[in-house]
Amino acid sequence: MISAMSYSGGFRLIAVVLVSVLLVLAATPARAEAMDALTIVAIVGVALAGIVLIAYLVVANMEGGRTADTGRIVWMACSGDECGPVPTSVAAELLAPAALVTPQGP
């Protein structure tokens, strides 16, 4: 079992010193250096690629309900001017004999 933590004066002093050193290091500004033109172009290019990717994903998510269903075949039966879908059970019966036929050679 994990024992209870000790909050003695020495532990608190070390914690305060570590936190203050980290804050001083984080708050100290870095030395200013000139950036190459190629570096600036690379940063701008990566930013633009990220924006284009995010925009593409947002548009694709919005348009998701309008995608075509490629796994489903809809058969239509037309008699005269009227056309209607063929039920899948009838379409399966019509397809089954065609799958059993093997081509004959000469």
Secondary structure, DSSP 8 states (H G I E B T S, - for coil): --------HHHHHHHHHHHHHHHHHHHS--------HHHHHHHHHHHHHHHHHHHHHHHHHHTGGG---TT----EEEETTEEEE--HHHHHHHHHHHHH------
